[in-house]
Amino acid sequence: MRTLETDAEILRDGSVKLLSPLPDWLKPGRAHVWLLLDCTKETGGTPRAGSLKGFRMAADFDEPLEDFKEYME
């Protein structure tokens, strides 16, 4: 697996426009893409008090996970 780091613009139609040329090793086709959004540029830095208003944890958040049942015994 290779890694490509570049700036991109997310358009209203849901498409992503890369803002720099592609390297020679990248061939046309499908790719699995991770987007890391740097929100500090728009918001001015740290989150403000009340920015999670309306956010709720799932009722079963603290319940043991079935996948780890054997490990927890």
Number of C-alpha atoms within 10 A of each C-alpha: 2 5 6 9 6 10 10 13 10 11 9 7 6 7 9 12 11 12 10 10 7 11 8 6 7 10 9 6 5 6 8 4 8 6 9 6 8 9 11 10 8 7 10 9 10 8 11 9 7 8 8 9 7 6 8 7 7 7 7 8 8 8 7 10 10 9 8 9 9 7 7 9 5
